[in-house]
Amino acid sequence: MGEGENLDIKVEPGAGAAPDAGVGPGAAVGAGARVRVKDLARLVGGELIGDPGGFDIEIAGAGSTEGVGEGQVTFAVDAKHLQAALKSRAACVITSPAALSSLSSLPSPSTLPSPAPRASRGGTPAASPTQQGSTKPVILVKNPRLAFARVLEVFAPEFEPPAGIHPTSVIGEGVVTGTGVSIGPFVVVERGAKIGNRVVLYPGVYIGHEAEIGDGTRIYANAVIRERVKIGRNVVIHPGAVIGGDGFGFVQDDEGAHHKIPQIGTVIIEDEVEIGSNACVDRATTDATIIRRGTKIDNLVQIAHNCLIGRNVIIAGQAGIAGSAILEDGVVLGGQVGVVDHVRIGQGTIIGGMSGVTGSIPPGCFYSGNPARPHQEDLAIEVARRRLPELMKTVKNLEARIKELENLLNPGTRPRE
């Protein structure tokens, strides 16, 4: 959307009213919004095709291909899903030119939308003959998933708590708060903490002393941010997450007793990071555990002390990363991946779900298995493993035949047991 352009977004009267949260009246972002198809195309930088009469249809929501309702928008990433989307109740479909062009190759091709007239980024459609086909408006974009995510932001029923400090919250001495801050019921902010502009602290959040929370960050209910932790701007931390808990550090004496190693470091979380529910990021023994900008961490993930997680890393649920491991920029860990301590996973490498990383891995690889190895090698091992029962039968049959041959060649020899 160009500079100075405005979307024509309507909100139904009274829509979006939220129940009183004890702080004051609130509103749900996007609730009741209605947006014209051509304005959605402008929003996502897409190109409209289909009947121009449908470009002014007002879209009132979004849904999956299976669950989309009338007057809503859906998306399709490939020809198969596009075929279903065009037959759905959706008023508009977001897809890619590649999916549209390959639609006719399906066994039972759906009716294609007319490729003309076109309207680039929601502009005036060019006059040209239309071909017989579906008149459902279609928005063509390079990345349908990304475009749909932007559309969902328009309709997202996100509750926006009002600015203010709830009377049941406890605010320590010397706490600094910015403008537009919302601090909900039973929040505790310890002495010397700094809370940036437009920060939202949901009920039950704990902020330790001298912690710093950057502008626009949201911390959901019952999350814990320990002392001296630094969190950047526009970070999202989901319920129950613990940031800055002690690292798992112990030393054993001559008698076998375990002695705690004081964890005097901190955690630094840069801008635009998202951390899932009940995830844990431990503070460093010394220095800092660092999560770089744009990284997304799923629920129930454990990141141990002194780890360095690069930019735009994806870590799926129940993954565990041991101390001092390094994940370079763009690494992807599947669910339940385990990473041992003091290893480095190179930039852009993907680790398949339930893999065990026991050593460093170069950049740009796809590893899987336990221990993790190149994916094609792991597949070959898996194929062989599945043949083990058959191979065992073959070996037993061969052993029996060898015994028979030995008896024939040596008739006077007592058979071996």
N, C-alpha and C positions, 0 to 999 in steps of 0.2 A: 504494500500500500504506500503510495507516494506521500511526500511531506505535505501536510495540510489537508489531506483527504479525510473525510469522516464517513464512518459506516452509518447507515440508516437502521438503527436498532430500536425497536419498540418494546416497551414493557407493559404488560397488562396491569390495569389499576389494581393496587392492593397485592399484586404478586410479589413474592419474595419476602414477605413479612416473616420474621423469625421470632420464636418465643423469647420472652424476657430471660436473659441469662444472669440477671442479678446485677449487671453493670449498667444496663440501659437498653434502649431499643436497638435492634440489629437488623441486618438485611442479608438475604442470600444473593450472592453475585450470580447474575444471569437468570435467576428464576423468573419465568414468564416472558423471557426475551423472544422476539419474533424478528427474523432477519430475512430479507429478500435473497433469492438465489444469486442474483447478480452481485449483491454485496458480499455474500460468502465467497464468490469467485475472486473478488477484489481482495478479500481478507487473506486468502491462501495463495494469491498470485497465479490463479489458474485461468484456463481458457474454457469458455462455455460452448457446448454444442447442443443441438436439439431445437425444438420449437421455441422461437423467441417469445412466444406468448407465455411460456413457463418461467421466463427469467425473473418475472415480478412476483412469483409465488412466494408467500411468506413461510419460512421454515421455523417451526416452533420447538425443535428438539433434534436429537440424534440417537441412533441406535444401531445395533448389529444387524447384519443381513437377516438373521432369523427373527429378531425381536423388534425391528423397526416398525414404527406406526405411521399412519397417514400424516402428512404434513411434516415429516422428519427427513433428515439426511442420513445416508449410510455411505460406506466406502468399500472398495474392492481392490485387492492387490494383484489379482491375476484374472485370467479369462474365466476360469471356473467360478470364482466368487462373483465376478461381474455379471455372468449369466444369471446367477441367483438374485443379485441385487436389482437387476432390471425387471425381474419378475416379482419383486417384493412390493410392499405397500409404500416404499420410500417415495417421497416427492422429488428427490434429487439424489444423484450418485456421484461420488468422488472416485476417480480412478486414474490410471496412467495411460498415455498413448500406446504403450506396449501391450497392456492388457486389452485395450480396445481393438488394436489391430490383429491380435491373435484370437479374438472371440470367434471368428468364423471357422476356425480350425477344430472347434469342439465337435464331438459326435452329433449332438443335437443343438445346433447353434441357436442362440436366442436372436430375436430381432435386434439389429444394431440401431443405435440412435442415428439420426441423420447427421452426416458430417458437415452439413451446411444448413443455414448460415452459421458462422462462427462469431464469437464475441470475445476478443482478447481481454483478459483480466476484467471482465464485467462491463466492457465498453459497448458501444453501439454495434450490433451485428452487421456484417457485410451482406449486402443483398446478393444472393446467388440461388440457383435452383436447389430445392431440397429433394432428397431421395426418399422413397417410401421406406418407413421404418418407425422405430419407437420415437415418441415425442417427449419422453421423460428427459428433463435437463440433466446433462452430464458435465461435471467440472473435471477437466484434464490437468493433472499436475505430475511433476516428476516423482514425487514421493507421497503416495496416498496416505500412508500411516501418519506422516508428519502433518499433512494438511488436516487430517481428521482430528489430530490432537489439538490443533489450533482452533478448529471449529468447536470442540468440546469445551474449550476455555470460555467461549461465548455463552454456552448453555449450562456450564458447571454449577450445580447447586451448592457451592461452597459457602458455608456460614461465615459471615464477616462480623466478628465480635466488635463492639464499639470501643473507641478509645476510652481509657480510664483505668483506675486501679480499684479492684474490688475490696470492700472493707474487711473481708476475712483474710486477705493476703498479708504477709509479713515482709516488710521492706527494711533491710538493715541500714546501719549508719553509713553515710557517704555514698549511697547508691546514686548513680547518674542515669536518668532516663531521657530519651529523646522525645520528639513530638509524635503524636498519634499512637503512642504505645498502649497496648491492651494487656492488662494483667488480671487474669481470672481468679476465681475463688480458690482459696487455700494454696496459693502460690507462695513460695519462700524465695526471697532474693537476699543473699547474705551481703555483709558489709563490703563496700568498695567495688561492687560489680558495676559494669557499664552496659546499659541496654540501649541499643540504637533506635533510630526513628522507625516507626511503623512495625515494631516487633510485636508479635502476638505470643503470649504465654498462656496456654490453656490450663484448666484447673489441675492443681496438684503438682505442677512443675516445680523442681528444685534447682536453683541457680547458686552455685557455691561462691565463696568470697573471691573477689578480684577476677571473676570470670568476665569475659567480654562477648557480647552478642551483637552482630552486625545488623545494619539496616535491613528491614523487610523480612527478617527471619521468622519462621513459625516453629514453635516447639509445642507439640501436642501433649495431651494429658499424661501426667505421672512420669514424664521423662526426667532424667537426672543429668545435670551438667555440673560436674565437680569443680572444685576450686582451681582458679588460674587457667582454665580452659579458654581458648580463643576460637570463636566461631565467626565466620565471615558473613557476607551479605546474601540475602535471598536463599538461605539454607532452610531445608525442611527436615525436621526431626520428629519421627512418629512416636506414638504412645509407648511408654515403657523402655525406650532406649536409654542406655547409660553411657555417657561420654566422660572419660577421665577417671574411671575406676582404676584401682591399683593393678598394675601389671602382675602377672603370675611369676614372681621372682623369689626363690628360696635358695639357701645354701646349706649343705649338710655338714655337720661337724663329725669328729672322729667317732662319736658314739651313735651316729645315725640320726640324730635329731635334726629337724629342719628349722632353720632360722630365716625369718622374713628379711628380704632386702628392701630397705625403704625405697619407695618409688617417688622420687622427688621431681621428675620431669612433668611434662604437660601434654596436651593434645592441641593441635592446630588444625582446624577445618576451614578450608578456603571457600570462596563464593560458589553459589549454585550447586552445592552438594545436597543430596537427599539420602537420609538414613532411615531404614525401615524399623518397624515395631520390634522391640525387645532385642535389638542389635546392641553389641557392646564394642566400644573402642577404648582400649586400655591406655592409661597414661604411660609415658616412657619412664624407664628407670632413671635416666638423666636425659637432658635435651627434650626431644618432642616426638610423639607419634604424629604423623602428618598425613592428612587426606587432601589431595590437591583438587583444584577447581573442576567442577562439572561431574565429579564421580557420583555414581548412584549405587547405593548399598541396600540390599533386600532385607527382609525380616530375618531375625535369628542368626545374624552373621556375627562371628567373633574375630576381632582384629586385635592382635596382642601388642605388647609394648614395643616401642621403637620401630614399628613398621613404617614404611614409606609407600603410600598408595598414590600413583600418578594421576594425571588429568584424564577425565572422561573414561574412567575405568568402570566396568560393570561387574558387580559381585552378587550372584544369585543366592537365594535362601539357604541357610544352614551351612554355608561355607565357613571354614575356619583357617585363619592365617596365623602361623606361629611367629614368635618374636623376631624382630629385625629383618623380616622378609621385605623385599622390594618388588612392587608391581609397577612396571613402567607404563607410560601413557597408553591408553586405549586397550589395555588388557581386559579380557572377558573371562570370568570364572563361572562355570555352570553350578547348579545346585549341589550342595554337599561336597564340594571340592575341599580337600585338605592340603595345605601347603606347609612344609616343614620350615624350621627357622633358618635364617641367614642364607636364603636363596634369592636369586633374581630371576623374574620372569620378564622377558624382553618385550619391547613395544609391539602392541597389536596382536600379541599371541592369544589364542583361544584355548581354554582348558575345558574339556567336556565334563558333564556332570558326573559326580561320584568318583572323580579321579583323585589319585594321591600323588602330589608333586614332591618328589624326594631329592631333587637336584635342580640347579639352574637350567633355564630353557632359553634358547636364542629368540630374537625378535621374529615376528611374522610367522609363527608356527601354529599348527593345530595339533594339540596333544590330548590323549585320553587314556583311560585305564589306570590300573594300580599295580605297580608303579606307573606313573604317566610316561607314555612313549609316543612317538609320532603316530597319528591317528590311523594311517593305512597299515602300519605295523601292528597296531592294537587290533584292528579288524581281522587281519590275517591270523593272529593268535586266537581270537575269539572263534573264528571259523574252525580252527584246529581243535579248540577245546570242546566245541559241540560234537565233534566226531569221536571224542574219547571213548564213549560206551561202545560204539561200533568197532573201534580199533582194539579195545580190550577183548572183545569177542573173537576178533581175527587172531590176536596173539594167542589166546587160549586154544583155538582150533589148530594153529600151527604147532604149538607145543605138543598137543595130542598126536598129531601126524608124525612129528619127529620121534616121539616115543615108539610109535608103531614101526617106523623105519628102523630104528635101533634094534628092536626085537627081531625083525626079519633078518637083519645083517648079523646079529649076534644071538642066535637062538639059544645058546647055552648060558647066556648071561642073565642073571637075575634082573628083572625089571626094576628100574629105579622108582623109589616111592615118590 
